[in-house]
Amino acid sequence: MMSSGYQEFKPSAELQPYVECYWLHRFETVGERESPVQRCMPFGTLELILHLDDNRCNAFFDGQWEKLPPAFLVGLYRDAVQWKTVGSCRKFGIRLRPESALELFRIPIAPLFNQFTDVESYFGSEINRLVDDVYGVQDMEEVVRITEVFLSGLLKNTRSKGHHISQATRLIRQTQGRLSIDALSENLYIGRRQLERIFKDHYGTTPKMYQRIIRFRNAYESFCSMSSTPNWAEVSYKFGYSDQAHFIRDFKEFTQEIPTNIFQDRYQYFRLPDKQVRFA
């Protein structure tokens, strides 16, 4: 007997500029049964992930399964990540907008592009207070409350939101990745080379790559809830791809699969739910 579930929780208004959502992914079973392999798609976000109990997930890296740290930070990703668990497990995630690394935590995340690290080595020992306070807590309302108290305490140290990297990142999301890099530079009144240097310094990748990830995410989310196989040419046109071949080529680069295969096996993929839960 086994069951699994995924749920999202909306952050408070003051934290919404930094936190996209909180989420819980749980797998429940008896004994040491192994969960099906799941895949996490690149969404153009940072993920601060905490295991709420003793058991931890395993992720597939460099051809082998590795046990993940009790708490870890995932940088911007361009690849789908496979994971599974043996026995019951609860993962709590804080899905962060990438500019929050600079504004909220005051750290660059360039070394973490397509990588992850344990939280203490990146944030220092202060983060252990959050990890310890949510460990073992069963009530998700309390987990979110504790997290919000911790994050709200960081707001007093936030940097100005007028930084070019923050403006560029938000503009790419607002336009669903359909704004060209030249047009993005013009909107921000900076040169293309300067924009590329800023992205490399802070995120470890280019504005073009982030734009492609965001466009992929929007296309992916658009067909996840469809009941019948989408018209891929229409999806390609809707999200600004030059043609269907361009869309499929990008999709395979980020997922190692063609869109039809992913659509048919959606249960294997870690994706956004239809609704978020807001606590009173």
C-alpha positions, 0 to 999 in steps of 0.5 A, a space after each residue: 500500500 502506498 500513496 503520494 501527494 503534492 500541495 502548494 501554499 501561497 505566501 503572505 503578501 509581503 513575501 510574494 515578491 520573493 517567494 513563489 510558493 511553499 510546497 509539500 511532497 509526501 510519499 507514504 508507504 509501509 516498510 521500505 517500499 520504493 517510490 516510483 521515480 519522479 522528475 522535477 522540471 526546470 521552472 526557472 526558480 530556486 528551491 530551498 528544500 527541507 526534509 521534515 522527517 528522518 527519511 530522505 530522498 535520493 536523486 540521480 546524479 552522474 549515473 548513480 543515486 545519491 542520498 540528498 542532504 537533510 536540507 539543501 538549496 537548488 540553483 537555477 536548473 536547465 535539466 529535469 532531475 530524477 528522484 525517488 525515496 525508499 520508505 515514507 518521506 515528506 519534503 517541504 520546499 520554498 520556491 524562490 524567485 531567483 532575484 530573491 537570492 540577491 534581495 532577500 539573502 544577499 548572495 549570488 547563486 552563480 556557483 549553483 547553476 545546475 547544482 545543489 548544496 547543503 544549506 549551511 554551507 551556503 547560508 551559514 549556521 543561521 539557517 539551521 534555526 529554520 531547519 530545526 524548527 520545522 523538523 518533525 512538525 506535522 501541521 503544515 499550517 505551522 510549518 508555513 507559519 514558522 517559515 514565514 517568521 524566519 523569512 520575514 526577519 530577513 526583510 529588514 536587510 533586503 536590497 533595493 529592487 531597482 537592480 538591473 538583474 532583478 528588473 531583467 528577471 521579472 521582465 522575462 517572466 512577465 513576458 513569458 520568455 517571449 521578449 528578445 534579449 535585444 528588446 530586454 536590453 533596450 527596456 533596461 537601457 543597458 547594453 547586451 554585453 552588460 546584461 549578459 555579464 550581470 546574469 553570469 555574475 549572479 545566476 551563472 548563466 545567460 539571460 537567453 538561457 533563463 528566457 528559454 527556461 521560462 518559455 519552456 515552463 509556460 509551454 509545459 504548464 499550458 498543456 499539463 492539464 489538457 485532457 487530449 494530446 495538444 496540437 504541438 504546432 499551436 503550442 509552438 506558435 502560442 509561446 513564441 517558438 519559430 516553428 514546431 521543430 524549434 519547440 520540440 528541440 528546446 523541449 528535448 534539451 530540457 527534459 530528454 523527452 519529446 512532448 508527446 511522451 511527457 504528456 502521456 506519462 504526466 504522473 511521473 512528473 513533479 508539476 504545479 497543481 491546479 490550486 494553491 492553499 492559503 491559510 487564514 
